[in-house]
Amino acid sequence: MGIARGPVSVGSRLGIPGKTTHEERKLICRYKDRGLAPNLIVRGVEQAIEFYQNALGAEVLYRGTMPNGPTLHAQLRIGQAYVLLSDEIMCQDDSPTGSPEKLRGTTAVLELWVDDVDAAFERAVKAGGKPLGPVDVAFYGDCVGMFTDPFGHIWTLATPVEVITPEDLYPRMIEHFQPA
């Protein structure tokens, strides 16, 4: 599919009559907001939305719900970051993608910088996140708390507590990962 030129009817692509104006498109999709946004594959987008709202204060920007009920896709804002959600029922059988539950693991950790890691971590755990250890200061100068969300994704909440130069960070890393 090529890039649409001229007046684009986003609504007509979604089965909604009418045209979307240039100003409306700017509100929907601002260029400055474009960047890397993880697309988390989950079982149950609605349940994931509820968890991320309660645990991380997510704001729902878009929700794609089918007429027969299931929500297949959503776009959230968490702090200054965007996160997409897709239900794993959208994954093809021969696709290497799926939820962490399907794959029995994950290959990424989502790191979110917060003003108060203790309060944010407590909120996430109260909402149903499973702590992977206590909140503690890491060798790289951030106070961090890690948890697994109910959908199998791993999150690190972090608050910087010390500014470390690359020259000082390297020996700390070596010491931290030195075999016992």
N, C-alpha and C positions, 0 to 999 in steps of 0.2 A: 504494500500500500504506500503510495507516495505522499508527499506533504501536501496538504490541502492549501489551495491558493484562494484569495478573495474571501468573501463572506463565508464563514464556516458555520454549519449548523451542528453544533455538538449535540444539541437536544435531539435532532433527527436521527443521529447515529444511535442514540439510546432509546429510540422509539417515542420521543417526546416531540410533539409538533412545535414549530417555531424556530427562529434563528437566534443564534447567540451573537451579540454585538462584540466589536473589538474591546470595548470597555469591560463587558462582562467576562470575556476571555482573560483579560489582564487580571481581574479579581480572582478567577478560578486558578490561574496558573501563572504567577508572576515569575518572570525570568530570574530575578535575583534569588528566588527561593529554590532554584534548581541546584542540585548537588547530589551527592550520594545518599540514597535513602534505602535502608535494608528492607527487603520484602520478606517478612516472616511468614512461613507457611505453618498453619495451625489446623487443628481439628476443632472447628467451632469458632468462627470469626466473632459472633455476638458475645460469646463467653470471654473471648480474648479482649474484646473492646472493654467489657465491664471490668476485667482484671486490670488492664492498663490504666483505665480511668481511676480506679480505686488505689492502685499501688503506686502509680507514677504521675498522676494528675493529667493523663492524656486528654487531648481535645480531639473530637471526631470532626474531620474536615470533609469527609466523603464516606458514604456507606452505600455499597451496591448490593441491594437485597432483591432477590428474585420474587416474582409475583406469588410463587408457591411457598415462600417462606425463608429459605436459607440465605444468609448473607455470604456472598462469595468473595467480596473484596472490600477493603476499607483503607482510608488514608487518615493517619493520626499525626498530631503534633505533640511531641513530648519535650517540654522546654523549648529550645531553639531548633530541635531536630525533627525530621519527618520520618515516620515509620509506616510502611505499607503492610497490610495483612491480606493474605490469600488463604482460602480454605483449601485443604489438600485434595478435596474432591475435584478441583480444577486440574490437578496433575495427571498427566497421561500415565498409563500402566508401564510403558517402556521408558519413562522419564526418570533420571537419577534424582529428581527432587521429591520432597515429601516433608512432612512434619518430623521433628525430632522423635516423636513417638513411633512413627513408621520406620524411620531409619535407625532407631535405637542409639541415638547420639546426635551431636551437633559439631560443626567445625568452626563455629564463630562464637565470640563473646562480645556482647553489646556493652559498651562502656558509656555511662551517662554521668557527666559532671554535674554536681548538685552543690548548693550552698551549705547544706547541713547533712552530711552523710549519715549521722546517727538517726536523725528524724526520718530521712528518706528510707533508710534501711528498715527501720521499725514499721513504717507505713507499708512497705512492700511485703514484709513478712506477715503483718496483720491481715493483708489482703489475700494471702494464700501462697506467697513465695516461700520456697524452702531454702533456709540459709545454708551456705556452703562453708561457713566458719564465722567467727566473730568479726566485727568491724575492727580494723587494725591499720597501723601505719605501715605502708609497703616501703621497700628499699628505694623506690624511685620518688618518694616524697609525697605521695598521696595517701590520705586516709581512705581505705576502701572497705566495702562490704559486698560480698558476692552472694547471689541467690539464683535458684532455678525457678522459672515461672511455671505455672501449672501446665504449660504447653511444651515444656522441655527446653526452652531457650535459656541460656545462661546470661545473666546481667552482672555487671560490676558497677556499683555506685561509688563515685569518688569525689573527694574534696581535697584540693591541693593544700598542703600544710607547710611545705618547704620547697623553695625553688633550688633546683640542683643543676649545676652546669654539666654539660656532656663529659667534661674531664673528671668530675667527681662521681658521676653516675656510673661510668664504666667499672671502676674498682668495686663499687657496691654490688653491681650485677655479678661480677666474677665471684665475689665472696658469697653472695646469696645462692648462687647455683653451683658452687663448689661441691663436688662429691664428698660425703662425710667420711 
